[in-house]
């Protein structure tokens, strides 16, 4: 039995009728007969036809088509970030490389898969290793379908193997990224940070200078080498009490031996560059760019006095947000005689950051007011008439107290103190000293022996914050902390996983940034001024950070559903933001449906 449309004509009009036709056999021949007439099909609405079909389907004992009542939803899984990371993971050949390092060993754990899961967890919802074992069912990866999910001990074992291959893995990643991102390591940025522990038993954890203002906690130090675009290429984990300057030889060795970099410019802060490190850089064939603290002896009062006229400075780039002036080396105090024997010509560049001026002024004024409030409190305490308990304060003890509270934020030179040795304590600001200090606002000095033009030297040092941004992102978004591991190898592996996760995040940002910069160059060639300025403004506001890109991608989910007897994943439809990101990354849109086997 089947439906058929019968057409008839009446007075130049055509009518279509829906009929039910039955086939039957008679005398060995197949014939058809009409068994029902459902009326003029053109008079039915689409909804009426749909209801008719649904009503007829109620008589089916085994409906192969199903209705919305036959759809069951079980939950969703993270799909967007794994979809993208999986592509980049394969481009790096990480699974094959990790497996090749383990091919001659009896390994019962899928180290590559566990590593990928740990990296994805850092990018999506950072948790402890036990938390990852409980979370992994929320992650869609084709490799996880139809097989037992890894347990917490699988992740720990994978970390042990991963830490052993760290150096080889970093070299492999560097070589792959050199091709994929056209890296040319002419500049490298190096910085050091600390991260405190929750536990107390790791041999690496020591008390030292805490950049996180937690001197009560033992910590580790982490040195990071990054490219000018912020791509991390290598890292080292040091004990928590190591001095910054002692870590530089390791960084130089990594560049010259592991990555076989023949020539580049090493960019770092002044605390890392000693005469020994300068010699090590010279022996490796590297040049350097280092920054001096504005209150160091290199940024002398005489230097600031002579170059306070900002009209002598050159704006950096189109925005002119930074001013710089190259100054003669003779104007800067030599650190020692050994430096004058360098083969490379040393240059100095004095920089002025107008945006930093207001910040420095506000910081100093707040410190001055806090010091005055403490002095006022001390003055009122001295003037109290009631007898005091305990030892009577002496003039010496009072002046020591005054010195202590003024020296806490370096305010001593900004106040003139008058104390009569008894109850009268007065003070006033030393405006001459304050005016002299204001010459330092927004200033910093760069020293280099590179052959780069002055503007490129300043830009390179300005980009040193790429390393600082990397540390900030690894700590805040990738969640390096809390660190509970007490096994040294697993602490190192934990840091490696965090750096790997940041590598993928930054890779996405670099590709998106390059795309926007190419579009900006194209827009600059537009002849119509109004159109050009409008498009440039839109493009400059369209930059996306790696974190923002990940947040957008995480909106794409794999919804676990069952329709009649078929289990499937329905992929949520990417929005315009996700389509834009995938287009920039040159990735196809994900499939609408994935059938579960």
Secondary structure, DSSP 8 states (H G I E B T S, - for coil): -EEEEEEEEETTEEEEEEEEEEEEEETTEEEEEEEEEEEEGGGS-HHHHHHHHHHHHTT-SS-SS--GGGEEEEEEEE-HHHHHHHHHHHHTTHHHHHHHHTTTS---S-HHHHHHHHHHHHHHS---HHHHHHHGGGB--GGGTTS----HHHHHHHHHHHHHTHHHHHHHHHHHHHHHS----SEEEEEEEEEE-S-S--TT-B----TTS-TTS-EEEEEEEE-TT--EEEEEEEETT--GGGGHHHHHHIIIIIS---S-EEEEEGGG--HHHHHHHHHHT-EEEEEE-TTSTTS-HHHHHHT--GGGSEE-TTTT-SEEEEE-GGGS--S-GGGGG-SS--EEEEEE-HHHHHHHHHHHHHHHHHHHHHHHHHHHHHH--S--SSS---HHHHHHHHHHHHHTTT-GGGEEEEE-SSS-EEEEE-HHHHHHHHTTTTEEEEEE---S-HHHHHHHHHTTHHHHHHHHHHHHTS--------SHHHHHHHHHHHHHHHHHHHHHHHHHHHHHHHHHHHHHT-S-HHHHHHHHHHHHT----HHHHHHHHTT-EEEEEEETTEEEEEE----HHHHHHHHHTT-----SEEE--
